[in-house]
Amino acid sequence: MRGKREELRLLVRELGRLPLALHLAAGYLREGGYDAESFLEELRRSGFDLDPNHPDDRLLQKESQRANLHRTFSLSLALLGRQLGADADALLAGLRALGYAPLGGFGRSLGEALAGLPAVDFAQLVNTAGKLSLVMPAEEREDDAWRIHPLLAEWLRRGADETAVLARMTEWFVTRLRAKAEQPWKDVTREAGALSAWLARVGGEEVVRVERAGSRYAIQNGPFHVWMEFCARGLRERSDPKERSDLLWTLANVAQRMGAMDSAAEAAEQKLAVDRDTRDEREAALAAGCRADILQARGQLDEALRIRQEEELPVYERLGDVRERAVTLGKIADIAQARGQLDEALRTRREEELPVYERLGATRDILVARAKIALCLLARNAPGDRGDAADLLRLAYSAAVSLGIPEADQIRQIQQHYGVSR
C-alpha cells in the first residue's frame, strides 16, 4: 500500500499538479489498464521526461508544465484511438473538431454537427472519450450534453479546420432558426450559450443569411444584447440598402425588447430613411410601426395612434397584407385599452385581430391575442368576464409552454396575480 501511494505521489509531481492532467491520468488508471508507474513509463516512452521543478526559472517551469500537459493529451488520444478501433481516424477528427465547441457545452444534435459525424458514430465517440475523461457531462443541463476542458479544447483545435467547423455550426443554427415548427426553436434555445458564441463569430456574407433566418427568433427569444451586437457589427460591414434595412429592423426590435429605447428609436429612424430612399412602401410602413411602438411604450399615445392610422394601416390595406393589418389593429386596441376604452379594445381584438391569426394558423399571435383579451376582460370585470378570462389564459399558457417561449412565464404571473389559474 505504501509503495502504491508513493507511485501516486510521484505521478502527481510529474504532472505538475495540474488538475486537468490529474483528471486525465485518472482516466488512464481507471480504463486503460495502467498503474501510476506504467503510466509514467508510457509518458517517458513517448519522449516526455521532464522535471517541472526549476525554482530559478519560473517561465521554464510554466512551459514545462504546459508541455507535460500536451504530452498527456497526445497519450490520451492514442489510447482513445486504440479503443475506437477501425473507425478511429474519422472519430478522432470529430473530437478535434469539438475543440471549437462552445466552452459552456453542447448537446447531442449540435455535437454531431460540429464533429461532422452521424448519430451512431458520435455516440461511440463521446461514450469512449468520456471514459477517458476527454469529454465531461454538462450536468447542469437536463438533456444529453457535454463539455471539453478549455486547455484540451485549445490543444484539439490545432488539428481541426476552423472554417469547416464554423460552417457546420452555421448550417445547424440557420436550419433551425428559419424553421416554422416548434421543436427546432426549442433546440436553439437549449443551446443558448452556443448561440451567443456562434453569433460573435459570424461575419461577411453569412451575416445577411443569419439575420434573415434568425430575425423572428431573435425578436421573440433573444438573447437580445447578443443580437444587438450582431446587428451592429453587420451594419458596420454591410452597405447594401436592403441588407441594412433588414439589420436595422432586427436591431430596432431586439433593442426595444431589451429596454434600450434610445437605440431602438435610432435604428427605427435609420430604417425609415433607408426604406424611403429605396421607395419600399411596405418596409417603410414597418419602420413607422416600430417608431410607433417606441412612442407607445413611452406613453406618447396620440402620435403613436396617428402613425398607426395614417402611415401603417393604409399601406397594409393597399398591399393586401392581412397579418400586418391585424397586428396594427391589435396595437390600436392596446391604445384604446390604455385609455380605458375597454369595449372598443375588446371589439377590435375579437372581430378584427384574433380571427385573422386563427385563419393563418399563427400560434404565437393567437396566444398573445388571447392573453390580451383576457387582460381586457379582467379590467372590465363585467359578469362572466373572469371565467372567460381564465379560459383564455389557460389556452394561452398551454400554447406558450408548448412553444417554449418566454410568454409562458408572463401568462403564469398574470394568472397568479388575478387568481384565475385553473
C-alpha positions in Angstrom: 0.0 0.0 0.0 2.8 2.4 0.9 4.5 1.7 -2.4 1.4 2.5 -4.4 0.9 5.8 -2.5 4.5 6.7 -3.3 3.8 5.9 -7.0 0.8 8.2 -7.0 2.7 11.0 -5.3 5.3 10.7 -8.0 2.6 10.8 -10.7 1.2 14.0 -9.1 4.6 15.6 -9.1 5.4 14.6 -12.7 2.0 16.0 -13.8 2.9 19.4 -12.3 -0.2 19.1 -10.0 -2.3 20.4 -12.8 -5.9 19.4 -12.2 -6.8 18.6 -15.8 -3.7 16.4 -16.2 -4.6 14.6 -13.0 -8.2 14.2 -14.2 -6.9 12.6 -17.5 -4.4 10.4 -15.7 -7.3 9.1 -13.5 -9.0 8.1 -16.7 -5.9 6.1 -17.8 -5.7 4.3 -14.4 -9.4 3.6 -14.4 -9.9 2.5 -18.1 -6.5 2.0 -19.7 -5.1 -0.8 -17.6 -2.3 1.4 -16.3 -1.0 1.9 -12.8 1.0 5.0 -11.8 4.3 3.5 -12.6 3.3 2.2 -16.0 1.6 5.5 -16.9 4.8 7.4 -16.1 6.7 4.8 -18.1 4.4 5.4 -21.1 5.0 9.1 -20.7 8.7 8.6 -21.0 8.5 6.2 -23.9 6.6 8.9 -25.7 9.6 11.2 -25.3 8.3 13.1 -22.2 10.8 13.1 -19.4 10.9 16.4 -17.5 11.2 17.8 -14.1 8.9 20.8 -13.7 10.6 22.0 -10.6 13.1 24.6 -11.7 12.9 27.2 -8.9 15.3 29.6 -10.7 13.3 29.7 -13.9 9.6 30.3 -13.5 8.9 30.7 -17.2 10.7 27.4 -18.0 8.7 25.7 -15.2 5.4 27.0 -16.6 6.3 25.9 -20.2 7.4 22.6 -18.9 4.1 22.0 -17.2 2.3 23.0 -20.5 4.5 20.6 -22.4 3.7 17.9 -19.9 0.0 18.5 -20.3 0.2 18.4 -24.1 2.1 15.1 -23.9 -0.7 13.7 -21.7 -3.2 14.8 -24.3 -1.2 13.0 -27.0 -1.2 9.8 -25.0 -4.9 10.3 -24.3 -5.8 10.4 -28.0 -3.5 7.5 -28.7 -5.4 5.4 -26.1 -8.7 6.6 -27.4 -7.7 5.7 -30.9 -6.9 2.1 -29.9 -10.2 1.8 -28.1 -12.2 3.2 -31.1 -10.8 0.6 -33.4 -11.1 0.7 -37.2 -13.0 4.0 -37.3 -10.5 5.8 -35.1 -9.3 8.3 -37.7 -12.7 9.7 -38.5 -13.8 9.7 -34.9 -10.6 11.4 -33.7 -11.1 14.0 -36.4 -14.6 14.6 -34.9 -13.1 15.0 -31.5 -10.6 17.6 -32.7 -13.5 19.5 -34.3 -15.2 19.6 -31.0 -12.3 21.7 -29.8 -14.2 24.6 -31.4 -17.4 23.8 -29.5 -18.6 26.4 -27.1 -16.9 26.1 -23.7 -20.2 26.1 -21.9 -21.1 22.8 -23.5 -23.0 21.3 -26.4 -26.0 18.9 -26.8 -26.1 15.8 -28.8 -27.5 17.2 -32.0 -25.2 20.2 -32.1 -22.3 18.0 -31.2 -23.0 15.7 -34.1 -22.9 18.7 -36.4 -19.7 20.2 -35.0 -18.0 16.8 -35.2 -19.3 16.1 -38.7 -20.4 12.6 -37.5 -23.6 10.6 -37.8 -25.5 9.9 -34.6 -24.2 6.4 -34.1 -20.5 7.4 -34.6 -20.9 10.5 -32.3 -22.4 8.3 -29.6 -19.5 5.9 -29.8 -17.0 8.9 -29.7 -18.5 10.6 -26.6 -19.1 7.4 -24.7 -15.5 6.2 -25.2 -13.9 9.6 -24.8 -16.0 10.1 -21.6 -14.5 7.0 -20.0 -11.0 8.6 -20.6 -12.2 12.0 -19.2 -11.6 13.7 -22.6 -15.2 14.9 -22.6 -17.3 15.6 -19.4 -21.0 15.7 -18.9 -22.6 19.1 -18.6 -24.6 18.1 -15.6 -26.5 21.3 -15.2 -28.4 20.6 -18.4 -31.4 18.3 -18.5 -30.6 16.9 -22.0 -27.6 14.9 -23.0 -24.8 17.4 -23.1 -21.0 17.5 -22.8 -18.2 20.0 -22.5 -14.4 19.8 -23.1 -11.9 21.4 -20.8 -10.6 24.7 -22.3 -7.0 23.6 -22.3 -7.8 20.4 -24.0 -10.1 22.2 -26.5 -7.2 24.6 -27.3 -4.9 21.6 -28.0 -7.5 19.8 -30.1 -8.1 22.8 -32.3 -4.6 22.6 -33.7 -5.6 19.5 -35.7 -9.0 20.8 -36.9 -10.2 23.0 -39.7 -11.9 26.0 -38.0 -13.6 27.2 -41.2 -15.2 23.8 -41.8 -16.4 23.5 -38.2 -17.9 27.0 -38.2 -19.7 26.3 -41.5 -21.3 23.2 -40.0 -22.3 25.1 -36.9 -23.8 27.8 -39.1 -25.8 25.3 -41.0 -27.1 23.8 -37.8 -28.3 27.1 -36.4 -29.6 28.6 -39.7 -31.7 25.5 -40.5 -33.4 25.7 -37.1 -33.7 29.4 -36.9 -35.6 29.6 -40.2 -38.0 26.7 -39.3 -41.6 27.4 -38.6 -42.1 24.3 -36.4 -41.8 24.3 -32.6 -39.1 21.8 -32.0 -36.2 23.4 -34.0 -36.6 26.7 -32.0 -36.5 24.6 -28.8 -33.3 23.1 -30.0 -31.8 26.6 -30.4 -33.0 27.7 -27.0 -31.3 24.8 -25.3 -28.1 25.9 -27.0 -28.3 29.5 -25.9 -24.7 29.6 -24.8 -23.6 28.2 -28.1 -25.8 30.6 -30.0 -24.1 33.6 -28.3 -20.7 32.2 -29.0 -21.6 31.4 -32.6 -23.2 34.8 -33.4 -20.0 36.5 -32.2 -18.0 34.6 -34.9 -20.4 35.1 -37.9 -19.1 37.6 -40.4 -19.1 38.5 -44.1 -21.9 37.4 -46.3 -23.1 35.0 -43.6 -24.3 38.0 -41.6 -27.0 38.6 -44.1 -28.1 34.9 -44.2 -28.1 34.6 -40.5 -30.2 37.8 -39.9 -32.8 36.7 -42.4 -33.0 33.3 -40.9 -32.9 34.4 -37.3 -34.8 37.7 -37.1 -38.1 36.3 -35.9 -36.4 34.1 -33.3 -34.2 37.0 -32.2 -37.1 39.3 -31.6 -39.1 36.8 -29.7 -36.4 34.9 -27.7 -33.1 36.8 -27.7 -30.6 36.9 -26.1 -31.3 40.5 -27.0 -27.9 42.0 -26.2 -26.2 39.4 -28.3 -28.4 40.0 -31.3 -27.9 43.8 -30.8 -24.2 43.4 -31.0 -24.5 41.0 -34.0 -26.7 43.6 -35.9 -24.4 46.5 -35.1 -21.5 44.6 -36.4 -23.4 43.7 -39.6 -24.2 47.3 -40.1 -20.6 48.3 -39.9 -19.8 45.7 -42.5 -22.7 45.9 -45.0 -23.6 48.7 -47.4 -26.4 47.3 -49.5 -29.6 49.2 -48.6 -31.8 46.1 -48.4 -29.4 44.3 -46.1 -29.1 47.4 -43.9 -32.8 47.8 -43.8 -33.2 44.2 -42.6 -30.4 44.5 -40.0 -31.9 47.8 -38.7 -35.4 46.1 -38.4 -34.0 43.4 -36.2 -31.8 45.8 -34.2 -34.7 48.1 -33.5 -36.9 45.3 -32.3 -34.4 43.5 -30.1 -33.2 46.8 -28.6 -36.8 47.6 -27.7 -37.3 44.1 -26.2 -34.2 44.8 -24.0 -35.5 48.2 -23.0 -32.8 50.1 -24.8 -35.4 52.6 -26.2 -32.9 55.2 -27.4 -31.0 52.6 -29.5 -34.3 51.2 -30.8 -35.6 54.7 -31.8 -32.3 55.5 -33.6 -32.4 52.2 -35.5 -36.1 52.7 -36.5 -35.4 56.2 -37.8 -32.4 54.9 -39.8 -34.5 52.1 -41.3 -37.3 54.5 -42.2 -34.8 56.8 -44.0 -33.3 53.8 -45.9 -36.7 52.5 -47.0 -38.0 55.8 -48.1 -34.8 56.3 -50.2 -35.4 52.9 -51.9 -39.2 53.6 -52.1 -40.0 50.3 -50.4 -43.5 51.1 -49.2 -44.1 48.1 -47.0 -40.7 48.3 -45.3 -41.2 52.0 -44.6 -44.6 51.1 -43.0 -42.9 48.5 -40.8 -40.3 51.1 -39.8 -43.0 53.6 -39.0 -44.7 51.0 -36.9 -41.5 50.4 -35.0 -41.4 54.1 -34.2 -45.0 54.0 -33.1 -44.2 51.0 -30.8 -41.5 53.1 -29.1 -43.8 56.2 -28.8 -46.5 53.9 -27.3 -44.1 52.5 -24.8 -43.1 56.0 -23.8 -46.8 57.0 -23.3 -47.0 59.2 -26.4 -50.3 57.7 -27.4 -51.6 60.4 -29.7 -48.6 60.4 -32.0 -48.4 56.6 -31.9 -52.1 56.3 -32.9 -51.6 58.8 -35.7 -48.8 56.8 -37.2 -50.9 53.6 -36.9 -53.8 55.1 -38.7 -52.0 57.2 -41.3 -48.7 55.6 -42.1 -49.4 51.9 -41.5 -53.0 50.7 -42.0 -53.5 52.4 -45.4 -50.3 50.7 -46.7 -51.2 47.2 -45.5 -54.7 47.5 -46.8 -53.5 48.6 -50.2 -50.9 45.8 -50.3 -53.4 43.2 -49.0 -51.1 42.3 -46.1 -53.7 40.8 -43.8 -51.4 39.8 -41.0 -49.7 43.2 -40.6 -53.1 44.9 -40.8 -54.2 42.6 -37.9 -51.1 43.3 -35.9 -51.5 47.1 -36.4 -55.2 46.9 -35.3 -54.1 45.0 -32.2 -51.7 47.8 -31.3 -54.5 50.3 -31.9 -56.6 48.2 -29.4 -53.7 48.5 -27.0 -54.0 52.3 -27.1 -57.8 52.0 -26.6 -57.3 49.7 -23.6 -54.7 52.1 -22.1 -57.2 54.9 -22.4 -59.9 52.8 -20.6 -61.9 52.2 -23.8 -62.3 48.6 -23.0 -65.4 47.7 -25.1 -63.7 49.2 -28.2 -60.5 47.3 -27.5 -62.4 44.0 -27.0 -64.4 44.5 -30.2 -61.2 45.1 -32.2 -59.4 42.1 -30.8 -62.3 39.7 -31.1 -63.6 40.8 -34.5 -60.6 42.1 -36.4 -57.4 40.7 -34.9 -57.8 37.2 -33.5 -59.9 35.7 -36.4 -57.0 36.7 -38.8 -54.4 34.8 -36.7 -56.7 31.8 -36.5 -57.1 31.7 -40.2 -53.4 32.0 -40.7 -52.6 29.3 -38.0 -50.2 31.8 -36.3 -49.9 30.0 -33.0 -47.9 32.7 -31.1 -50.0 35.5 -32.4 -53.1 33.6 -31.3 -51.9 33.1 -27.7 -50.8 36.7 -27.3 -54.1 38.0 -28.6 -56.0 35.6 -26.2 -53.9 36.8 -23.3 -54.6 40.5 -24.2 -58.3 39.8 -24.5 -58.2 38.2 -21.0 -56.5 41.2 -19.5 -59.1 43.5 -21.1 -61.9 41.3 -19.6 -60.3 41.3 -16.2 -60.0 45.1 -16.3 -63.7 45.4 -17.4 -64.8 42.8 -14.8 -68.4 42.5 -16.1 -70.4 39.4 -15.1 -68.8 36.3 -16.7 -65.6 38.2 -17.6 -63.4 36.5 -15.0 -64.4 33.0 -16.1 -63.9 33.8 -19.8 -60.5 35.4 -19.0 -59.5 32.3 -17.0 -60.3 30.1 -20.0 -58.4 32.3 -22.4 -55.3 32.4 -20.2 -55.3 28.7 -19.7 -55.3 28.2 -23.5 -52.6 30.8 -24.0 -50.4 29.4 -21.2 -50.7 25.9 -22.7 -49.7 27.1 -26.1 -46.8 29.2 -24.8 -45.4 26.2 -22.8 -45.7 24.0 -25.9 -43.7 26.6 -27.9 -41.1 27.0 -25.2 -41.3 30.9 -25.3 -40.8 33.4 -22.5 -44.5 34.5 -22.7 -45.3 31.3 -20.7 -43.9 32.8 -17.5 -45.6 36.1 -18.1 -49.0 34.4 -18.6 -48.5 32.4 -15.4 -47.8 35.6 -13.5 -51.0 37.1 -14.8 -52.9 34.0 -13.7 -51.4 34.1 -10.2 -51.9 37.9 -9.9 -55.6 37.8 -10.7 -56.2 34.4 -9.0 -57.6 32.8 -12.2 -55.2 29.9 -12.6 -57.5 26.9 -13.1 
